[in-house]
């Protein structure tokens, strides 16, 4: 007896999650990226130096891009790859907040928003992922090219390395402070840990799913975020210790990641990559109605 393939639709509750999160991200991005020297007055805590503030802002910008796509995506599988990385990012910041509770300005409205966001978002986002994941048809469909195995291997290796850096930043902040390109405190080290956990899980997710259509949105969000980080590097270059190898590894790694994403994107689109909003033909691997 024939069975219907999963509908691949985005549930209304998933879109509501995106609509709930976006305003917080816009507000935080605007403060941290355009007024990074004013965090003591405008933000949940005094986040210095400006590079730390702008890097967090760049992560928020990637989140704005991603959740905006969630609002309007016609298919769940196109956006699913971002939910677990966002959960890890928000969860890490929530735990860091508890570990460094005394560093925050508890009377500031920005702290109330910060705490409310990071003590609830990990649970809300993972719940949306769990509810919507059964609607993913899983199989690659006609007109949707497969990401080459070598590219997926390299992306996965990048994910493992990035997650390793994230773990060290969170659990051994004193070690990483000594080699990091700019000044960190234990709190900002754990904040940067969250920003490394996110692309690390993105890399693993892309490596485990050959569908190009499932990688497009999250890679676009990552490229946008990296571009803003590179602009922040230029703005805050005076804060970097240029005598440290870590400075050049950080900048070179960012440039390499950005170029790699752009080249992969151009290559996959040349192979007949489907448009971001188009429908895909029935599965070539089974699961047809």
C-alpha positions as CSV (number, residue, x, y, z in Angstrom):
1,X,0.0,0.0,0.0
2,X,1.4,3.4,-1.0
3,X,2.1,5.9,1.8
4,X,2.3,9.6,1.5
5,X,5.7,11.2,1.9
6,X,6.1,13.7,4.8
7,X,4.6,17.1,3.8
8,X,7.8,19.0,4.5
9,X,5.8,22.0,5.7
10,X,6.8,24.5,8.3
11,X,4.4,24.4,11.3
12,X,2.8,27.6,12.5
13,X,4.4,27.1,15.9
14,X,7.8,27.1,14.3
15,X,7.1,30.3,12.5
16,X,5.9,31.8,15.8
17,X,9.2,31.0,17.4
18,X,11.0,32.9,14.7
19,X,8.6,35.8,15.1
20,X,9.2,35.9,18.8
21,X,13.0,35.8,18.6
22,X,13.7,38.3,15.8
23,X,12.8,41.5,17.7
24,X,15.2,40.6,20.5
25,X,18.0,39.9,18.0
26,X,17.4,43.2,16.1
27,X,17.6,45.2,19.3
28,X,20.7,43.5,20.5
29,X,22.4,43.7,17.1
30,X,21.7,47.4,16.9
31,X,23.2,48.1,20.3
32,X,26.3,45.9,20.0
33,X,27.3,46.6,16.4
34,X,26.7,50.3,16.2
35,X,27.3,51.3,19.8
36,X,29.9,48.8,21.1
37,X,31.5,51.3,23.4
38,X,28.1,52.0,25.2
39,X,27.4,48.5,26.5
40,X,27.6,49.6,30.2
41,X,24.8,52.0,29.6
42,X,22.7,50.2,27.0
43,X,23.3,46.4,27.5
44,X,22.9,43.7,30.1
45,X,26.5,44.1,31.2
46,X,29.7,46.0,30.3
47,X,30.8,43.9,27.3
48,X,34.3,45.0,26.4
49,X,36.4,45.3,24.3
50,X,34.4,46.4,21.3
51,X,35.5,43.3,19.3
52,X,33.7,41.0,21.7
53,X,30.5,43.2,21.5
54,X,30.6,43.3,17.7
55,X,31.3,39.6,17.3
56,X,28.3,38.8,19.3
57,X,26.3,41.3,17.3
58,X,27.4,39.5,14.1
59,X,26.1,36.2,15.5
60,X,22.8,38.0,16.1
61,X,22.7,39.3,12.6
62,X,23.1,35.7,11.3
63,X,20.2,34.8,13.6
64,X,18.1,37.6,12.2
65,X,18.8,36.4,8.6
66,X,18.1,32.7,9.6
67,X,14.8,33.3,11.5
68,X,13.5,35.7,8.8
69,X,13.9,32.8,6.4
70,X,12.1,30.5,8.8
71,X,9.2,32.9,8.7
72,X,8.8,32.6,4.9
73,X,10.3,29.2,4.0
74,X,8.0,27.0,2.0
75,X,9.7,23.8,3.2
76,X,10.9,22.6,6.6
77,X,14.0,20.8,5.3
78,X,15.5,24.0,4.0
79,X,15.7,25.5,7.5
80,X,16.0,22.5,9.8
81,X,19.8,22.7,9.9
82,X,19.8,25.9,12.0
83,X,17.7,24.8,14.9
84,X,20.2,22.6,16.8
85,X,23.1,25.1,16.4
86,X,20.8,27.9,17.7
87,X,19.9,25.7,20.7
88,X,23.5,25.1,21.5
89,X,24.3,28.8,21.1
90,X,21.5,30.0,23.4
91,X,22.0,27.2,25.9
92,X,25.7,28.0,26.3
93,X,24.9,31.7,26.9
94,X,22.3,30.7,29.4
95,X,24.7,28.6,31.4
96,X,27.4,31.3,31.1
97,X,24.9,33.8,32.6
98,X,24.4,31.6,35.6
99,X,28.1,31.0,36.1
100,X,28.8,34.8,36.0
101,X,25.7,36.1,37.5
102,X,27.5,38.8,39.4
103,X,28.8,40.4,36.2
104,X,25.4,41.5,35.0
105,X,23.4,44.6,35.7
106,X,20.3,43.0,37.1
107,X,18.3,46.2,37.3
108,X,18.7,47.0,33.6
109,X,15.8,46.2,31.3
110,X,18.4,44.7,28.8
111,X,19.3,42.1,31.4
112,X,15.7,41.2,31.9
113,X,15.4,40.6,28.2
114,X,18.8,38.8,28.1
115,X,17.8,36.4,30.9
116,X,14.3,35.9,29.6
117,X,15.7,35.0,26.1
118,X,18.5,32.7,27.2
119,X,16.6,30.9,29.9
120,X,13.7,30.0,27.6
121,X,15.0,30.0,24.0
122,X,17.0,26.8,24.2
123,X,13.8,24.9,25.2
124,X,11.5,26.7,22.8
125,X,13.8,26.2,19.8
126,X,14.5,22.5,20.5
127,X,10.8,21.9,21.0
128,X,10.0,23.5,17.6
129,X,12.7,21.2,16.0
130,X,11.3,18.1,17.7
131,X,7.7,18.9,16.5
132,X,8.7,19.8,13.0
133,X,11.4,17.2,12.3
134,X,9.0,14.4,11.4
135,X,7.8,16.3,8.4
136,X,11.2,16.2,6.7
137,X,11.1,13.8,3.7
138,X,14.8,13.1,4.4
139,X,15.6,11.9,0.8
140,X,17.2,14.1,-1.8
141,X,14.7,15.0,-4.5
142,X,15.1,15.6,-8.2
143,X,16.6,18.9,-9.1
144,X,18.4,19.0,-5.8
145,X,22.1,18.3,-6.3
146,X,24.1,16.4,-3.7
147,X,27.0,18.1,-1.9
148,X,30.2,16.3,-3.0
149,X,31.5,13.9,-0.4
150,X,34.9,15.6,-0.1
151,X,33.2,19.0,0.5
152,X,31.1,17.4,3.2
153,X,34.2,15.8,4.8
154,X,36.0,19.1,4.9
155,X,32.9,20.9,6.3
156,X,32.6,18.2,9.0
157,X,36.3,18.5,9.9
158,X,35.8,22.2,10.3
159,X,32.8,21.6,12.5
160,X,34.8,19.2,14.8
161,X,37.7,21.7,15.1
162,X,35.4,24.6,15.8
163,X,33.5,22.6,18.4
164,X,36.9,21.7,20.0
165,X,37.7,25.4,20.3
166,X,34.3,26.0,21.8
167,X,34.8,23.4,24.4
168,X,38.2,24.8,25.4
169,X,36.8,28.4,25.6
170,X,34.0,27.2,27.9
171,X,35.8,24.8,30.2
172,X,39.3,26.2,30.1
173,X,38.8,29.9,29.7
174,X,42.0,30.8,31.5
175,X,44.0,28.8,29.0
176,X,42.3,30.4,26.0
177,X,42.5,33.9,27.4
178,X,46.3,33.6,27.3
179,X,46.4,32.9,23.5
180,X,43.3,34.7,22.2
181,X,43.7,37.6,19.7
182,X,42.0,40.2,21.9
183,X,41.4,40.6,25.6
184,X,38.8,38.2,27.1
185,X,37.4,37.7,30.6
186,X,36.1,34.3,31.8
187,X,32.5,35.5,30.9
188,X,33.4,36.8,27.4
189,X,35.5,33.6,26.8
190,X,32.3,31.6,27.4
191,X,30.3,34.0,25.3
192,X,32.8,33.4,22.4
193,X,32.4,29.7,23.1
194,X,28.7,29.9,22.2
195,X,29.7,31.7,19.0
196,X,32.0,28.8,18.0
197,X,29.5,26.1,19.0
198,X,27.0,27.4,16.5
199,X,29.1,27.1,13.3
200,X,30.6,23.9,14.7
201,X,27.2,22.2,14.8
202,X,26.3,23.8,11.4
203,X,29.4,22.2,9.9
204,X,28.5,18.8,11.3
205,X,24.9,19.2,10.2
206,X,25.9,20.0,6.6
207,X,28.3,17.1,6.6
208,X,25.6,14.6,7.6
209,X,23.0,15.7,5.0
210,X,24.0,15.6,1.3
211,X,21.1,17.8,0.2
212,X,22.2,21.1,-1.1
213,X,18.8,22.6,-0.5
214,X,19.1,21.7,3.2
215,X,22.4,23.6,3.4
216,X,21.6,26.8,1.5
217,X,19.9,28.9,4.1
218,X,22.2,28.1,7.0
219,X,25.3,28.7,4.9
220,X,23.9,32.1,3.7
221,X,23.3,33.0,7.4
222,X,26.9,32.0,8.3
223,X,28.4,33.9,5.4
224,X,26.5,37.0,6.4
225,X,27.7,36.7,10.0
226,X,31.3,36.1,9.0
227,X,31.3,39.1,6.7
228,X,30.1,41.3,9.6
229,X,32.8,39.8,11.9
230,X,35.4,40.7,9.3
231,X,34.2,44.3,9.2
232,X,34.3,44.3,13.0
233,X,38.0,43.1,12.8
234,X,38.8,46.1,10.7
235,X,37.0,48.4,13.1
236,X,38.6,47.0,16.2
237,X,42.0,46.1,14.7
238,X,43.8,48.2,17.4
239,X,42.4,45.7,20.0
240,X,44.2,42.7,18.5
241,X,47.5,41.5,19.7
242,X,49.3,41.3,16.4
243,X,52.2,39.5,17.9
244,X,50.1,36.4,18.6
245,X,49.8,33.6,16.1
246,X,46.1,33.3,17.2
247,X,45.4,36.7,15.7
248,X,46.4,35.6,12.2
249,X,44.8,32.2,12.6
250,X,41.6,33.8,13.6
251,X,41.5,36.4,10.7
252,X,42.8,33.8,8.2
253,X,40.3,31.3,9.3
254,X,37.4,33.7,8.9
255,X,38.6,34.8,5.4
256,X,39.0,31.1,4.5
257,X,35.6,30.1,5.7
258,X,33.9,33.0,3.9
259,X,35.7,32.3,0.6
260,X,35.0,28.5,1.0
261,X,31.2,29.1,1.5
262,X,31.1,31.5,-1.5
263,X,33.0,29.0,-3.7
264,X,30.8,26.1,-2.6
265,X,27.7,28.1,-3.2
266,X,28.7,29.1,-6.7
267,X,29.8,25.5,-7.5
268,X,26.6,24.0,-6.3
269,X,24.4,26.5,-8.1
270,X,26.3,25.8,-11.3
271,X,25.3,22.1,-10.8
272,X,21.7,23.1,-11.0
273,X,21.0,24.1,-7.5
274,X,17.4,24.9,-7.0
275,X,16.1,28.3,-6.1
276,X,15.6,29.2,-2.5
277,X,11.9,29.5,-2.8
278,X,11.1,26.9,-5.5
279,X,9.3,23.7,-4.9
280,X,11.2,20.4,-5.5
281,X,10.1,17.6,-7.6
282,X,9.1,14.2,-6.1
283,X,11.9,12.2,-4.4
284,X,14.3,10.3,-6.5
285,X,15.1,8.1,-3.6
286,X,11.7,6.9,-2.6
287,X,9.0,8.2,-0.3
288,X,6.6,9.1,-3.1
289,X,2.9,9.2,-2.4
